[in-house]
């Protein structure tokens, strides 16, 4: 009665996952902003390369989150 109804389902995430998430979001946003800026300049090839640099940050974030998930 004192705990909220989904409290037993709460999972604890290790601190390194939060740090990697912050790093990945900063990296993705910086690469995307630079890519959009370069596409507007128009520097097509460097802009597309900068936009493609967002993918490794996303993959890094998913890999680290996958290691922190508890097996079912």
Phi and psi in degrees as GROMACS dihedral restraints (atoms count N, CA, C in turn):
[ dihedral_restraints ]
;  ai    aj    ak    al  type     phi  dphi    fc
    3     4     5     6     1   -89.6    20    10
    4     5     6     7     1   -21.9    20    10
    6     7     8     9     1   -96.3    20    10
    7     8     9    10     1   149.1    20    10
    9    10    11    12     1   -64.6    20    10
   10    11    12    13     1   158.9    20    10
   12    13    14    15     1   -65.4    20    10
   13    14    15    16     1   -16.6    20    10
   15    16    17    18     1  -112.3    20    10
   16    17    18    19     1    18.8    20    10
   18    19    20    21     1   -67.6    20    10
   19    20    21    22     1   -33.5    20    10
   21    22    23    24     1   -72.7    20    10
   22    23    24    25     1   -14.3    20    10
   24    25    26    27     1   -92.3    20    10
   25    26    27    28     1    -3.8    20    10
   27    28    29    30     1   -68.1    20    10
   28    29    30    31     1   134.4    20    10
   30    31    32    33     1  -109.9    20    10
   31    32    33    34     1   142.9    20    10
   33    34    35    36     1   -91.2    20    10
   34    35    36    37     1   130.5    20    10
   36    37    38    39     1  -104.5    20    10
   37    38    39    40     1   133.6    20    10
   39    40    41    42     1   -63.2    20    10
   40    41    42    43     1   152.1    20    10
   42    43    44    45     1   -62.6    20    10
   43    44    45    46     1   -31.5    20    10
   45    46    47    48     1   -65.5    20    10
   46    47    48    49     1   -26.8    20    10
   48    49    50    51     1   -66.8    20    10
   49    50    51    52     1   -40.6    20    10
   51    52    53    54     1   -64.1    20    10
   52    53    54    55     1   -40.3    20    10
   54    55    56    57     1   -65.4    20    10
   55    56    57    58     1   -40.8    20    10
   57    58    59    60     1   -67.6    20    10
   58    59    60    61     1   -37.7    20    10
   60    61    62    63     1   -60.5    20    10
   61    62    63    64     1   -45.4    20    10
   63    64    65    66     1   -61.5    20    10
   64    65    66    67     1   -47.1    20    10
   66    67    68    69     1   -61.0    20    10
   67    68    69    70     1   -43.0    20    10
   69    70    71    72     1   -67.6    20    10
   70    71    72    73     1   -41.6    20    10
   72    73    74    75     1   -66.6    20    10
   73    74    75    76     1   -40.9    20    10
   75    76    77    78     1   -63.4    20    10
   76    77    78    79     1   -43.3    20    10
   78    79    80    81     1   -65.3    20    10
   79    80    81    82     1   -42.8    20    10
   81    82    83    84     1   -64.3    20    10
   82    83    84    85     1   -43.4    20    10
   84    85    86    87     1   -68.3    20    10
   85    86    87    88     1   -38.9    20    10
   87    88    89    90     1   -66.0    20    10
   88    89    90    91     1   -43.5    20    10
   90    91    92    93     1   -66.3    20    10
   91    92    93    94     1   -40.5    20    10
   93    94    95    96     1   -67.4    20    10
   94    95    96    97     1   -41.3    20    10
   96    97    98    99     1   -64.4    20    10
   97    98    99   100     1   -43.5    20    10
   99   100   101   102     1   -64.0    20    10
  100   101   102   103     1   -42.1    20    10
  102   103   104   105     1   -62.4    20    10
  103   104   105   106     1   -43.8    20    10
  105   106   107   108     1   -65.1    20    10
  106   107   108   109     1   -41.3    20    10
  108   109   110   111     1   -60.8    20    10
  109   110   111   112     1   -45.0    20    10
  111   112   113   114     1   -67.8    20    10
  112   113   114   115     1   -30.8    20    10
  114   115   116   117     1   -70.5    20    10
  115   116   117   118     1   -30.2    20    10
  117   118   119   120     1   -77.9    20    10
  118   119   120   121     1   -21.4    20    10
  120   121   122   123     1   -69.1    20    10
  121   122   123   124     1   -37.0    20    10
  123   124   125   126     1   -88.4    20    10
  124   125   126   127     1   106.6    20    10
  126   127   128   129     1  -118.5    20    10
  127   128   129   130     1    86.6    20    10
  129   130   131   132     1   -64.2    20    10
  130   131   132   133     1   -49.9    20    10
  132   133   134   135     1   -65.6    20    10
  133   134   135   136     1   -50.8    20    10
  135   136   137   138     1   -62.7    20    10
  136   137   138   139     1   -32.6    20    10
  138   139   140   141     1   -65.5    20    10
  139   140   141   142     1   -42.6    20    10
  141   142   143   144     1   -68.4    20    10
  142   143   144   145     1   -35.6    20    10
  144   145   146   147     1   -65.4    20    10
  145   146   147   148     1   -42.3    20    10
  147   148   149   150     1   -64.6    20    10
  148   149   150   151     1   -39.1    20    10
  150   151   152   153     1   -66.9    20    10
  151   152   153   154     1   -35.0    20    10
  153   154   155   156     1   -69.4    20    10
  154   155   156   157     1   -22.1    20    10
  156   157   158   159     1   -71.1    20    10
  157   158   159   160     1    -9.8    20    10
  159   160   161   162     1   -73.9    20    10
  160   161   162   163     1   -25.7    20    10
  162   163   164   165     1   -64.1    20    10
  163   164   165   166     1   -45.1    20    10
  165   166   167   168     1   -62.3    20    10
  166   167   168   169     1   -33.6    20    10
  168   169   170   171     1   -65.3    20    10
  169   170   171   172     1   -40.7    20    10
  171   172   173   174     1   -65.4    20    10
  172   173   174   175     1   -43.1    20    10
  174   175   176   177     1   -64.3    20    10
  175   176   177   178     1   -41.2    20    10
  177   178   179   180     1   -60.0    20    10
  178   179   180   181     1   -43.9    20    10
  180   181   182   183     1   -63.1    20    10
  181   182   183   184     1   -44.0    20    10
  183   184   185   186     1   -67.0    20    10
  184   185   186   187     1   -37.1    20    10
  186   187   188   189     1   -64.6    20    10
  187   188   189   190     1   -43.9    20    10
  189   190   191   192     1   -69.0    20    10
  190   191   192   193     1   -39.8    20    10
  192   193   194   195     1   -65.4    20    10
  193   194   195   196     1   -33.5    20    10
  195   196   197   198     1   -68.0    20    10
  196   197   198   199     1   -33.0    20    10
  198   199   200   201     1   -74.0    20    10
  199   200   201   202     1   -24.7    20    10
  201   202   203   204     1   -86.9    20    10
  202   203   204   205     1   -14.5    20    10
  204   205   206   207     1   -72.4    20    10
  205   206   207   208     1   142.1    20    10
  207   208   209   210     1   -80.8    20    10
  208   209   210   211     1   139.2    20    10
  210   211   212   213     1   -68.4    20    10
  211   212   213   214     1   144.4    20    10
